[in-house]
């Protein structure tokens, strides 16, 4: 991964993320696999990062190369090394209009 915004989102570094956004980083930029900062934050369970990205206008329904949206990643976010749903992030995302992508086609 070479995009600083994505790294900040994955690492849960809110200060760095806010700095990058305020300096013009594309909030919807994606890596080679189509993962956005929002997808990384949802996958890692970083609620403050997800909240910031939503407030800054991130597109909640972009999909990666496999058709997965950020909400898909939230349903399987990391918590204590295990993949479990992060209900707070799911609720926040749905409240702001997020929909499931390709994972809706597969049982989890």
C-alpha positions as CSV (number, residue, x, y, z in Angstrom):
1,X,0.0,0.0,0.0
2,X,1.5,3.3,-1.0
3,X,-1.4,5.7,-0.3
4,X,-0.9,7.6,3.0
5,X,-4.6,8.1,3.5
6,X,-5.3,4.4,3.3
7,X,-2.4,3.7,5.7
8,X,-3.8,6.2,8.2
9,X,-7.2,4.6,8.0
10,X,-5.9,1.1,8.4
11,X,-3.7,2.1,11.4
12,X,-6.5,4.1,13.1
13,X,-4.4,7.3,13.0
14,X,-7.1,9.9,13.2
15,X,-4.7,12.9,13.5
16,X,-2.8,11.8,10.3
17,X,-6.0,11.1,8.5
18,X,-7.5,14.6,9.3
19,X,-4.2,16.2,8.3
20,X,-4.1,14.4,4.9
21,X,-7.8,15.2,4.2
22,X,-7.2,18.9,5.1
23,X,-4.3,18.9,2.7
24,X,-6.3,17.7,-0.3
25,X,-5.9,13.9,-0.3
26,X,-8.7,12.2,-2.3
27,X,-11.0,10.7,0.4
28,X,-12.2,8.1,-2.1
29,X,-8.8,7.1,-3.4
30,X,-8.3,3.3,-3.7
31,X,-5.4,0.9,-3.9
32,X,-4.8,-1.6,-6.7
33,X,-7.5,-3.9,-5.4
34,X,-10.0,-1.1,-5.1
35,X,-9.9,-0.8,-1.3
36,X,-10.6,2.7,0.0
37,X,-9.8,4.3,3.3
38,X,-13.3,3.6,4.5
39,X,-13.0,0.0,3.7
40,X,-9.8,-0.3,5.6
41,X,-11.3,1.5,8.6
42,X,-14.4,-0.7,8.6
43,X,-12.3,-3.8,8.3
44,X,-10.1,-2.8,11.2
45,X,-13.0,-1.6,13.4
46,X,-11.8,2.0,13.7
47,X,-15.0,3.8,14.5
48,X,-13.5,7.3,14.9
49,X,-11.9,6.9,11.4
50,X,-15.2,5.7,9.9
51,X,-17.0,8.6,11.5
52,X,-14.5,11.1,10.2
53,X,-14.6,9.7,6.7
54,X,-18.4,9.9,6.6
55,X,-18.4,13.4,7.9
56,X,-15.9,14.4,5.2
57,X,-18.0,13.0,2.5
58,X,-16.5,9.6,1.7
59,X,-18.6,7.5,-0.8
60,X,-20.1,4.8,1.4
61,X,-21.0,2.5,-1.5
62,X,-17.9,2.3,-3.6
63,X,-16.9,-1.3,-4.2
64,X,-13.5,-3.0,-4.5
65,X,-12.5,-5.3,-7.4
66,X,-14.5,-8.2,-5.9
67,X,-17.6,-6.1,-5.5
68,X,-17.4,-5.6,-1.8
69,X,-18.5,-2.3,-0.2
70,X,-17.3,-0.8,3.1
71,X,-20.4,-2.1,4.9
72,X,-19.3,-5.6,3.9
73,X,-16.0,-5.1,5.6
74,X,-17.8,-3.7,8.7
75,X,-19.7,-6.9,9.1
76,X,-16.4,-8.8,9.4
77,X,-14.3,-6.2,11.2
78,X,-11.4,-7.1,13.4
79,X,-11.8,-7.2,17.2
80,X,-9.2,-8.7,19.4
81,X,-7.8,-10.6,16.4
82,X,-11.1,-12.2,15.5
83,X,-13.4,-11.3,12.6
84,X,-16.8,-10.4,14.1
85,X,-19.4,-7.8,13.2
86,X,-18.8,-4.3,14.5
87,X,-22.4,-3.3,15.2
88,X,-21.6,0.4,16.1
89,X,-19.9,0.8,12.7
90,X,-22.7,-1.1,10.9
91,X,-25.3,1.1,12.5
92,X,-23.4,4.3,11.6
93,X,-22.9,3.2,8.0
94,X,-26.5,2.2,7.5
95,X,-27.8,5.4,9.1
96,X,-25.8,7.3,6.4
97,X,-27.1,5.2,3.5
98,X,-24.5,2.4,3.1
99,X,-25.6,-0.8,1.4
100,X,-24.1,-4.2,1.2
101,X,-22.0,-5.2,-1.8
102,X,-21.0,-8.6,-3.0
103,X,-20.8,-10.2,0.4
104,X,-24.6,-10.1,0.5
105,X,-24.5,-12.9,-1.9
106,X,-22.5,-15.1,0.4
107,X,-23.3,-16.4,3.9
108,X,-20.8,-15.3,6.5
